[in-house]
């Protein structure tokens, strides 16, 4: 059977200044709210396993740029930190031998240092240097993330999913009971609540193992497409219910759905969840929704992919709420902006349905409505793409 595609790693966007060269990535941990200033002339710095460069003893407050060259035979991560390493202000995540990348930031008055962490073990720090004076838009920096910082959000996420799974099972049993007594109109009515109960768990993709493909797999890539005998789950049931299949043909699908959800509930406590994947889900749930729901790709006859998109927004809101304490420490304005954008997107979806008894099919949206939804979702994804880097574990910082 065809499980849903694994998420694609998002492109980092928004406030993250990215430069790629020789396989390396330079990142300035800045804010969109900082006013534009003229780019400073870069200061040349060479690092090796014995020295993390020799920055000037004194620099003026405001934008600063180092052109950092790795003179060692191994890769190195370079940070602009305070002398203790407690707060990071900018970084080059992966600088290759004999390559040069910019390290840029806008530090306020204070004392700073460059910190080099080489892939083969050595960690060296430059002599401290002073930044003096005042400048607008100075960065406060933040405490580098470690993988253990995400343990509490993951625990909260597991508890949320565990609490939601019994409701999913109840909805699946209701759907199965409708089909068992031959009441297909009731089954068509009860299919959507059951499906949305699963789609709200969007962050759980790849945490459900093979159950995800069985419960919500697409026919894409199956040898016989929608007629493939191995296609099961909500979308297969949708196709059967909205394409005239008799109850006797639908019943094995609803029975298997109940069995799969029951198996998922038993299996979920043993499923591993990579804590560093949770920040990715805040972007990837809606990235998939843009590809499969707003386009109508997943519509198998019910015309409810906009309802699915709305459920995916709710799932994103839940994951964002779990990560909010960590995000507020690093970029308070980002959280407030995202909460507003998520609310606005749900309002646009509600407006698209306004006055209608059922959700409109994505394929039938007028141009103006589609453009508003595309614009709102696209702008939201640009901001959500900042989260994976902000919450990336930096155990070596």
Helices and strands as residue ranges (DSSP letters): E 16-21, E 24-29, E 43-48, E 51-52, E 58-60, E 62-70, E 76-81, E 88-95, E 100-107, E 110-118, E 123-125, E 129-132, G 147-150, H 151-180, H 184-199, G 202-204, H 211-216, G 225-227, H 234-242, H 247-268, H 275-292, H 305-353, G 362-364, H 367-384, H 387-390
